[in-house]
Amino acid sequence: MKILVCISKSPDTTSKVAFTDGNTKFDENGVQYIVNPYDEWYALVRGLELKEANGGTVSIVTVGTNQDDAVIRKALAIGADDATRIDAEPTDAYFVAMQIAELAKEGSYDMILTGKETINYNGSQVGGMISEAIDLPFVSLASKMDVDGTKVTLETEIAGGVQVVEVQFPAVISCAKGMAEQRIPNMRGIMAARTKPLNVIAPTEVTPLTTYEGYTLPDAKSACKMIDPNNMDELVQLLHQEAKVI
């Protein structure tokens, strides 16, 4: 089984969010980047589980600059066999998807896995765009996967229940919570990651479809008012007159 896992970097959730250049760019100064959790915990780990059960290889791909190499090495430390970095700034989801699609066309992969979304943009677009570009079936937000030969049975959560679908290899699948459990790199994996192949290739010429006009921070949270638990009248008054929820 030959599996390609798409990963991206995202700021650690403790990072302070700020913008530069008139609020048109994210300020990366002092930001610690991590592997996007949905890519790591669900897509990559499930790929490794399938490799362990069925044999084969797990390759990872990301679109980014050399500043992403540390994040890629972490993914290699978790257990991926090799990595490819497409050397370009990931300007938008379409640009990223088309770059990965070009790589996937040449790789003859049985399965292409992505996380359901990135935690910094929450777009959930790349997997569907890849599948369209290379004409493969796509299942989004899968929370469970069983493989039997070339048949893949997947569960996805829908309103009021669970949907079960089947597809044949090759396919593109985005992975959500429940697909796998987080793995922590051990020392052997960290040491091995230093010597695993990390191939850097030139990007394909693709024109992004979107640009970012600007960013704004959400309104600051209001101060918290502490109410004596014995003073229910005051609580009801505040909920009615200030919060206007009753």
C-alpha positions in Angstrom: 0.0 0.0 0.0 1.4 3.4 -1.1 0.1 6.3 1.0 0.6 10.0 0.6 -0.2 12.2 3.6 -0.6 16.0 3.1 0.7 18.0 6.0 1.0 21.7 6.8 2.3 23.8 9.5 0.2 25.9 11.9 1.0 28.2 14.8 1.0 26.6 18.2 -2.3 27.3 19.9 -0.5 29.3 22.6 0.9 31.7 20.1 0.0 35.4 20.3 -1.8 36.5 17.2 -0.8 39.8 15.6 -0.6 41.3 12.1 1.7 43.5 10.1 1.8 45.6 7.0 -1.5 47.3 7.7 -3.1 44.1 9.0 -2.6 42.3 5.7 0.0 39.7 6.9 0.3 37.4 9.9 3.1 38.4 12.1 5.4 35.3 12.4 7.8 36.9 14.9 8.2 34.7 17.9 5.6 32.2 16.7 6.3 28.5 17.3 5.0 26.3 14.5 3.7 22.7 14.8 2.4 20.1 12.4 -1.3 20.9 11.9 -2.9 18.6 14.5 -5.6 17.2 12.1 -2.9 16.2 9.6 -0.7 14.7 12.3 -3.0 13.0 14.7 -5.6 11.6 12.3 -4.2 11.5 8.7 -0.6 10.6 9.4 -1.2 8.3 12.2 -3.9 6.4 10.4 -1.6 6.1 7.4 1.0 4.6 9.6 -1.5 2.1 11.1 -2.4 1.0 7.6 1.2 0.5 6.7 1.8 -1.5 9.8 -1.2 -3.7 9.1 -0.8 -4.1 5.3 2.8 -3.2 4.5 3.9 -0.5 2.1 5.1 3.1 2.5 3.9 6.4 3.9 5.2 9.5 2.3 4.4 13.1 3.4 4.2 16.2 1.3 3.9 19.9 2.2 4.0 23.1 0.2 6.3 25.6 1.9 9.7 27.1 2.3 12.8 25.8 4.1 11.3 27.3 7.4 9.0 24.3 7.3 11.7 21.7 7.4 11.6 21.3 11.2 7.9 20.6 11.1 8.5 18.0 8.3 11.2 16.3 10.4 8.7 15.9 13.2 6.3 14.2 10.9 9.2 11.9 9.8 10.0 11.2 13.4 6.5 10.0 14.0 7.1 7.3 11.4 6.7 8.5 7.8 9.2 7.0 5.4 10.1 10.0 3.3 9.0 13.6 2.6 8.7 16.0 -0.3 8.6 19.7 0.2 7.3 21.7 -2.8 9.4 24.8 -2.5 6.8 27.6 -2.6 4.9 29.9 -0.3 1.4 28.4 0.2 -0.6 31.4 -1.0 -4.1 29.8 -0.9 -5.9 26.5 -0.8 -6.1 26.2 -4.6 -2.4 26.8 -5.1 -1.5 24.2 -2.5 -3.9 21.6 -3.9 -2.7 22.0 -7.4 0.9 21.6 -6.3 0.1 18.4 -4.5 -2.0 17.1 -7.3 0.9 17.4 -9.7 3.0 15.3 -7.4 0.2 12.8 -6.8 -0.2 12.3 -10.6 3.3 10.9 -10.8 3.3 8.9 -7.6 0.6 6.2 -8.3 -0.6 6.4 -4.7 -3.3 4.0 -3.4 -4.5 6.6 -0.9 -4.1 10.3 -0.3 -4.9 11.5 3.2 -5.4 15.0 4.6 -6.5 16.3 7.9 -10.1 17.7 7.8 -8.8 21.3 7.9 -6.0 23.4 9.3 -6.5 25.0 12.7 -5.3 28.5 11.4 -7.6 28.8 8.4 -10.3 26.1 8.9 -11.0 26.0 5.2 -11.3 22.2 4.6 -10.7 22.7 0.9 -7.5 21.1 -0.1 -8.6 17.4 -0.2 -11.6 18.1 -2.4 -9.6 20.2 -4.8 -6.9 17.5 -5.1 -9.5 14.8 -5.9 -11.1 16.9 -8.6 -7.7 17.8 -10.1 -6.7 14.1 -10.5 -10.2 12.7 -10.9 -10.3 10.4 -7.8 -13.2 9.7 -5.4 -13.2 11.9 -2.3 -14.6 11.3 1.2 -14.6 14.2 3.5 -14.5 14.2 7.3 -14.1 10.5 7.8 -13.9 9.4 11.4 -13.4 5.6 10.8 -11.7 3.6 8.1 -11.5 -0.1 7.3 -9.5 -1.5 4.4 -10.3 -4.8 2.7 -8.1 -5.4 -0.3 -8.8 -2.5 -2.6 -12.0 -1.5 -0.9 -12.2 1.2 1.7 -15.2 1.4 4.1 -15.5 4.8 5.8 -17.8 6.3 8.4 -18.6 10.0 8.5 -20.7 11.9 11.0 -23.8 13.6 9.6 -26.7 15.4 11.2 -28.5 12.9 13.4 -26.4 9.9 12.6 -23.4 8.2 10.9 -23.0 7.7 7.2 -21.2 4.6 5.9 -19.6 4.8 2.4 -17.4 2.6 0.3 -14.8 3.5 -2.3 -12.1 1.7 -4.2 -8.4 2.5 -4.3 -7.1 5.0 -5.3 -9.0 7.6 -3.3 -8.6 10.9 -1.5 -9.8 11.0 2.1 -9.9 13.8 4.7 -9.6 12.6 8.3 -11.5 13.9 11.3 -11.5 13.1 15.0 -11.9 9.4 15.7 -9.7 8.2 12.8 -6.7 7.6 15.0 -5.0 8.5 18.3 -2.1 10.9 18.7 1.4 9.4 18.7 4.4 11.0 20.4 7.8 10.7 18.6 10.3 8.5 20.6 14.0 9.0 20.6 14.6 6.3 18.0 12.1 8.1 15.6 13.7 11.4 16.2 17.2 10.1 15.4 16.0 8.2 12.4 14.2 11.3 11.0 17.6 13.0 10.6 18.6 10.6 7.8 15.2 10.0 6.1 14.9 11.6 2.6 13.5 15.1 2.4 13.2 15.9 -1.2 12.8 19.5 -2.3 11.2 20.1 -5.7 10.3 23.2 -7.7 6.6 24.3 -7.8 4.3 24.0 -10.8 3.2 27.3 -12.2 -0.2 28.0 -10.7 -2.1 31.2 -10.3 -3.8 31.5 -6.9 -7.5 32.2 -7.0 -7.7 34.3 -3.8 -5.8 37.0 -2.0 -6.0 38.2 1.6 -7.3 41.8 1.8 -6.8 42.1 5.6 -7.2 40.5 9.0 -9.0 41.7 12.1 -8.8 40.3 15.7 -12.1 39.5 17.4 -13.4 41.9 20.0 -11.8 41.6 23.4 -13.7 39.6 25.9 -15.7 41.7 28.4 -14.8 41.6 32.1 -16.2 38.8 34.2 -18.7 39.8 36.9 -18.8 37.7 40.0 -22.2 37.3 41.6 -22.8 36.0 45.1 -24.5 32.6 44.7 -27.1 33.6 47.2 -28.0 36.7 45.3 -30.2 35.2 42.5 -32.1 38.4 42.0 -29.0 40.3 40.9 -28.0 37.4 38.5 -31.5 37.4 36.9 -31.4 41.2 36.6 -28.0 41.2 34.8 -29.0 38.4 32.5 -32.1 40.3 31.5 -30.8 43.9 31.3 -27.2 43.5 30.3 -26.7 40.2 28.7 -30.3 40.2 27.3 -30.5 36.4 27.2 -33.7 36.2 29.2 
